[in-house]
């Protein structure tokens, strides 16, 4: 039954994506769009690099979180792991959930991090990503209110988008801080005690067997959730989000759009919220593209719509490029498990010198 339900959600997501793409670009001249992309030439590949920087910043912050627990894992190795998981996020409906489930398992199998510690590190990392996302929305609101207000005034009849974006920023920062406070206060132990009150013998027996693991998880979370250690790590996670804005800015300028970097930050910040809301559609396909068209084609007519189609095409090409890299790394990981050999990507990562990590990080 769950398998059929997952397939139904996937088909629904693709149907929504197809409808949105058709309604958005039905008047675009795709031959002109291809000409625009071809005219850019190889220089467009430079715009694919910021996404790699985003993954690298995540790997660096992740390695510092593990260093807090005395686990030395190079940022280059975590870059490979992150790219593998990102392929699932891009290509599958609700792929983010599957990717988050995989990460502690890959940490244990590839880097010897115990599962309880891996789960705790991933939980704290999610708190930092939420915090970085909230700060990213704040930066977008401060730098790019102009692009938010123009289409909002015309299409909604008021300045709703900046207010909605500000509310989302406050909510994300609040959720991140509250989650960190709850986890640092012994969340695993409280959850175990709550489960023990359930009148189900098998559940209570499971809690008894896992009591030591739950206590260890609480200890790990308390070691990680120290403000003086976490505050510096919010910077790379903010940088991770901003790197996507750099990509958008480069592509938009190459395509002739007269937008500032602040406009690109605001636009990408808003689209990041759209992607999160339509999580059941792989990579927000169709819905995100309609969002770009709503802002970038207003009020430029057919030529602007063709340019937007080129921008969307290049954005999706970047996703396909990095998805391919991720699946290659994922395949190498599976081959390593089958043969007991280390794949080239991990041998390269292991050959890199370990970054110096201060003990208080």
Secondary structure, DSSP 8 states (H G I E B T S, - for coil): -HHHHHHHHHHHHHHHHHHHHHHHHTTS-HHHHHHHHHHHGGGGGGGGHHHHHHHHHHHHHHHHHHHHTT----HHHHHHHHHHHHHHHHHSTTHHHHHHHHHHHHHHHHH---HHHHHHHHHHHHHHHHHHHHHHHHHHHHH-HHHHHHHHHHHTSSSHHHHHHHHHHHHHHHHHHHHHHHHHTTHHHHHHHHHHTSS-HHHHHHHHHTHHHHHHHHHHHHHH--HHHHTTHHHHHHHHHHHHHHHHHHHHHHTT----HHHHHHHHHHHHHHHHHTTTSGGGTTHHHHHHHHHHSTTTHHHHHHHHHHHHHHHHHHHHHHHHHHHHHHHHHHHHHHHS---HHHHHHHHS------TT-
